[in-house]
Amino acid sequence: MSSETPLDQVPSARALLRERDYLFFWATRWLGSFAAQIQSVAMGWHMYVLARHTRSVEESAFLVGMIGLAAFIPVLLLTLPAGETADRYDRRKVLLLCLTGEVASVLTLAVATWRGEASAPLLLGVAALFGASRAFFAPANTALGPMLVPRALLPRAIAWNSLAWQTASIAGPAVGGLLVAVSPAHAYTTTFFLYLGAAACVFAIRRNAKPEVQPGSRWQLMKEGLSYVWRQKIVFGAISLDLFAVLLGGATALLPVFARDVLHVGAEGFGVLRAAPAVGATTVALWLAANPIRQKAGLYMFGGVFLFGAATVVFGLSSALWLSVAALAVLGGADMLSVYIRQTLVQLVTPDHMRGRVAAVSSVFIGASNELGEFESGVVARLLGPIGAAVFGGVGAMGVTVLWAWLFPALRKADRLE
């Protein structure tokens, strides 16, 4: 928002209901996130079940982590061209092409599973295809949102964007757990139709979604995006904090292991565990949508990341389902607080013609923290066991929080999100 618009005079969230194209955009985020959550649950559980037929718990956990690595490698390799694409071409059309790739990836899984031909290599290959689609989807999606709302509504829109993702993250794992209890094929088929719905919503957006193309070659534009992120220390500090904190604290990647061999709660319990972080995150997102951060945003952000690490430790040490669910809910709420502040800071300080490239750099950091974090958790679980991996990651996330608060004082001192 502009410096002339005080935070307490920002239009209410109800003003978003008058933005037709934003509503279709929000529906796209919800449907796409819902589908991705079901697909993630199904692929993780499917891989673990397939691996456990012939491998130990530790080796099977490692293969579950390999899904994250397979999805992350394309994101890493395609980040720069994906950001430049989002700043050069119609962002709506980019999203449609990406959703086409996601439809193709999950349809491949559905057909193979129905035919009884699914295998670990196939799951890894589909994860790589999905990662390639998401590499282009993330920057185009992030850059499109601010084009569809007045600037004064952007902080609230970011909160509602997060709410779309989090509510889908509640329903997705729960529905995914129920579907994989019947058959992973049912989960993949459901995901296929959800992606089609997301594509239809993107198609319904009418507003011009093509950014103002800046002069220069593709390489010059990609280099400009990297340079901008490096110069803007608030941007660099915010997205790198996400990278290292979640990279170390990615205990959710091990939920299939905890559900089956630590807590012994099966596929249904796995769905509950998978949904718990989103329950906490949605609660915080609802509060933030109605009550934007007024002051001391930086301190709230660092506090959220530290609490995220502490809750991860509690989850790792828990042997009771109720305590594990509670720890995961706190973990999700703390992460939502820090993510909201980081995303708002980054989008407010980034000009529109740079948003695709900055979002691309941010997406590779987020991808590293999520997909690569799953791989890290799988590797550490093989060395220390699942409980040791979760505790190690939580302690590491708390340590990163303290270090980043010292390395980036401007981020720590950030006050009002304006």
Secondary structure, 3 states (H helix, E strand, C coil): CCCCCCHHHCCCHHHHHHCHHHHHHHHHHHHHHHHHHHHHHHHHHHHHHHHHCCCCHHHHHHHHHHHHHHHHHHHHHHHHHHHHHHCCCCHHHHHHHHHHHHHHHHHHHHHHHHCCCCCHHHHHHHHHHHHHHHHHHHHHHHHHHHHHCCHHHHHHHHHHHHHHHHHHHHHHHHHHHHHHHHCHHHHHHHHHHHHHHHHHHHHHCCCCCCCCCCCCCHHHHHHHHHHHHHHCHHHHHHHHHHHHHHHHCCHHHHHHHHHHHHCCCHHHHHHHHHHHHHHHHHHHHHHHHHCCCCCCHHHHHHHHHHHHHHHHHHHHHCCCHHHHHHHHHHHHHHHHHHHHHHHHHHHHHCCHHHHHHHHHHHHHHHHHHHHHHHHHHHHHHHHHHHHHHHHHHHHHHHHHHHHHHHHCHHHHCCCCCC
